[in-house]
């Protein structure tokens, strides 16, 4: 029997999340996570997809999300924080993700690109960096 990557992802994520949705293709993991949050899904719910057909970034920007090449996921979080500190949450999450990546992989040129991207400096590309992750809260 051939196992698909989505089967392995579901198994791995189910050990750390109370609710996991795995999709071969979806319009946007963020759209789905928002819908699930509106329906009362548990804190920590993960929506993962191999491909997004309508991914998005900050300020409604589109996000190209080809299959079998990247990691696309959204997590429903309900932090117990006052609304006045909510804007800081994006930077806090980005910082925590960057620290986790560095702890696991020791990436020497890892940086935060204000306010929500984790990048690796790379002089061989036009932008001067390669984006590893974007945090959308």
C-alpha beads as a LAMMPS data file, in Angstrom:
LAMMPS data file: protein, C-alpha beads

137 atoms
136 bonds

1 atom types
1 bond types

-500.0 500.0 xlo xhi
-500.0 500.0 ylo yhi
-500.0 500.0 zlo zhi

Masses

1 110.0

Atoms # bond

1 1 1 0.000 0.000 0.000
2 1 1 1.342 3.447 -0.951
3 1 1 1.096 6.063 1.789
4 1 1 0.435 9.627 0.740
5 1 1 2.272 12.512 2.392
6 1 1 -1.068 13.724 3.753
7 1 1 -1.455 10.465 5.715
8 1 1 1.911 11.026 7.391
9 1 1 1.095 14.673 8.086
10 1 1 -2.228 13.722 9.683
11 1 1 -0.503 11.167 11.914
12 1 1 2.241 13.606 12.984
13 1 1 -0.119 16.501 13.691
14 1 1 -2.675 14.403 15.565
15 1 1 -0.118 13.881 18.323
16 1 1 0.081 17.649 19.011
17 1 1 -3.393 18.958 18.158
18 1 1 -6.917 18.103 19.318
19 1 1 -8.311 18.561 15.803
20 1 1 -6.509 18.213 12.473
21 1 1 -7.768 18.715 8.937
22 1 1 -5.539 17.580 6.085
23 1 1 -6.255 18.556 2.472
24 1 1 -4.488 17.657 -0.750
25 1 1 -5.688 21.019 -2.109
26 1 1 -7.719 23.849 -0.576
27 1 1 -8.460 27.458 -1.429
28 1 1 -6.743 28.735 1.740
29 1 1 -5.880 27.107 5.046
30 1 1 -6.541 30.498 6.635
31 1 1 -10.076 30.746 5.169
32 1 1 -10.848 27.246 6.466
33 1 1 -9.356 27.929 9.912
34 1 1 -11.440 31.115 10.207
35 1 1 -14.597 29.182 9.301
36 1 1 -13.777 26.481 11.855
37 1 1 -13.043 29.128 14.511
38 1 1 -16.454 30.699 13.849
39 1 1 -17.995 27.245 14.374
40 1 1 -16.255 26.853 17.764
41 1 1 -13.454 24.451 16.841
42 1 1 -11.069 23.692 19.734
43 1 1 -8.041 25.864 20.460
44 1 1 -5.038 24.390 18.644
45 1 1 -6.956 23.115 15.626
46 1 1 -4.626 22.723 12.625
47 1 1 -5.589 23.008 8.956
48 1 1 -2.846 21.686 6.643
49 1 1 -2.780 21.498 2.845
50 1 1 -0.319 20.285 0.255
51 1 1 -1.482 23.064 -2.072
52 1 1 -3.475 26.310 -1.752
53 1 1 -5.336 27.692 -4.746
54 1 1 -6.168 31.057 -3.149
55 1 1 -3.559 31.549 -0.431
56 1 1 -3.223 35.022 1.011
57 1 1 -0.843 37.195 2.925
58 1 1 -1.029 40.496 4.745
59 1 1 -3.247 43.232 3.338
60 1 1 -5.050 40.745 1.083
61 1 1 -1.999 39.945 -1.020
62 1 1 -2.123 36.689 -2.960
63 1 1 0.225 33.880 -2.045
64 1 1 1.450 31.371 -4.626
65 1 1 1.221 27.936 -3.025
66 1 1 2.347 25.107 -5.342
67 1 1 1.886 21.507 -4.255
68 1 1 4.596 19.131 -3.056
69 1 1 7.091 21.885 -2.313
70 1 1 6.199 23.875 0.815
71 1 1 4.380 23.677 4.116
72 1 1 0.991 25.413 4.289
73 1 1 -0.914 25.403 7.533
74 1 1 -3.064 27.511 9.785
75 1 1 -3.609 27.029 13.501
76 1 1 -6.630 28.277 15.415
77 1 1 -5.411 29.934 18.607
78 1 1 -7.448 31.723 21.228
79 1 1 -4.865 33.366 23.462
80 1 1 -6.109 34.775 26.743
81 1 1 -4.742 38.259 26.131
82 1 1 -6.324 41.700 26.368
83 1 1 -7.329 43.298 23.059
84 1 1 -4.873 46.125 23.727
85 1 1 -1.902 43.758 23.314
86 1 1 -3.315 41.782 20.380
87 1 1 -1.278 43.711 17.754
88 1 1 1.925 42.565 19.493
89 1 1 0.829 38.942 19.098
90 1 1 1.894 38.739 15.417
91 1 1 5.448 39.766 16.239
92 1 1 5.540 37.468 19.274
93 1 1 4.435 34.485 17.166
94 1 1 6.899 35.337 14.377
95 1 1 9.697 35.588 16.933
96 1 1 8.761 32.240 18.506
97 1 1 8.619 30.515 15.097
98 1 1 12.000 31.971 14.107
99 1 1 13.527 30.865 17.415
100 1 1 12.112 27.356 16.977
101 1 1 13.520 27.102 13.450
102 1 1 16.912 28.278 14.659
103 1 1 16.857 25.882 17.630
104 1 1 16.076 22.935 15.356
105 1 1 18.225 23.817 12.349
106 1 1 20.791 26.464 13.407
107 1 1 20.142 28.739 10.427
108 1 1 22.901 31.407 10.555
109 1 1 21.237 33.988 8.273
110 1 1 17.733 33.665 9.765
111 1 1 15.995 37.009 10.305
112 1 1 12.606 38.522 11.093
113 1 1 11.316 40.855 8.391
114 1 1 8.968 43.292 10.074
115 1 1 6.348 42.552 11.137
116 1 1 5.434 38.997 10.208
117 1 1 7.923 37.198 7.959
118 1 1 10.739 34.814 8.772
119 1 1 13.444 35.003 6.098
120 1 1 16.945 33.756 5.333
121 1 1 19.361 36.263 3.833
122 1 1 20.444 35.232 0.318
123 1 1 22.443 37.537 -1.956
124 1 1 21.675 35.277 -4.934
125 1 1 18.027 36.358 -5.209
126 1 1 16.613 39.736 -6.262
127 1 1 15.060 40.505 -2.882
128 1 1 18.196 39.628 -0.917
129 1 1 16.289 37.032 1.120
130 1 1 14.214 33.871 0.845
131 1 1 10.993 33.764 2.784
132 1 1 10.591 30.783 5.093
133 1 1 7.324 31.663 6.788
134 1 1 4.677 34.324 7.063
135 1 1 2.589 34.813 10.175
136 1 1 -0.978 36.012 9.593
137 1 1 -2.958 36.650 12.774

Bonds

1 1 1 2
2 1 2 3
3 1 3 4
4 1 4 5
5 1 5 6
6 1 6 7
7 1 7 8
8 1 8 9
9 1 9 10
10 1 10 11
11 1 11 12
12 1 12 13
13 1 13 14
14 1 14 15
15 1 15 16
16 1 16 17
17 1 17 18
18 1 18 19
19 1 19 20
20 1 20 21
21 1 21 22
22 1 22 23
23 1 23 24
24 1 24 25
25 1 25 26
26 1 26 27
27 1 27 28
28 1 28 29
29 1 29 30
30 1 30 31
31 1 31 32
32 1 32 33
33 1 33 34
34 1 34 35
35 1 35 36
36 1 36 37
37 1 37 38
38 1 38 39
39 1 39 40
40 1 40 41
41 1 41 42
42 1 42 43
43 1 43 44
44 1 44 45
45 1 45 46
46 1 46 47
47 1 47 48
48 1 48 49
49 1 49 50
50 1 50 51
51 1 51 52
52 1 52 53
53 1 53 54
54 1 54 55
55 1 55 56
56 1 56 57
57 1 57 58
58 1 58 59
59 1 59 60
60 1 60 61
61 1 61 62
62 1 62 63
63 1 63 64
64 1 64 65
65 1 65 66
66 1 66 67
67 1 67 68
68 1 68 69
69 1 69 70
70 1 70 71
71 1 71 72
72 1 72 73
73 1 73 74
74 1 74 75
75 1 75 76
76 1 76 77
77 1 77 78
78 1 78 79
79 1 79 80
80 1 80 81
81 1 81 82
82 1 82 83
83 1 83 84
84 1 84 85
85 1 85 86
86 1 86 87
87 1 87 88
88 1 88 89
89 1 89 90
90 1 90 91
91 1 91 92
92 1 92 93
93 1 93 94
94 1 94 95
95 1 95 96
96 1 96 97
97 1 97 98
98 1 98 99
99 1 99 100
100 1 100 101
101 1 101 102
102 1 102 103
103 1 103 104
104 1 104 105
105 1 105 106
106 1 106 107
107 1 107 108
108 1 108 109
109 1 109 110
110 1 110 111
111 1 111 112
112 1 112 113
113 1 113 114
114 1 114 115
115 1 115 116
116 1 116 117
117 1 117 118
118 1 118 119
119 1 119 120
120 1 120 121
121 1 121 122
122 1 122 123
123 1 123 124
124 1 124 125
125 1 125 126
126 1 126 127
127 1 127 128
128 1 128 129
129 1 129 130
130 1 130 131
131 1 131 132
132 1 132 133
133 1 133 134
134 1 134 135
135 1 135 136
136 1 136 137
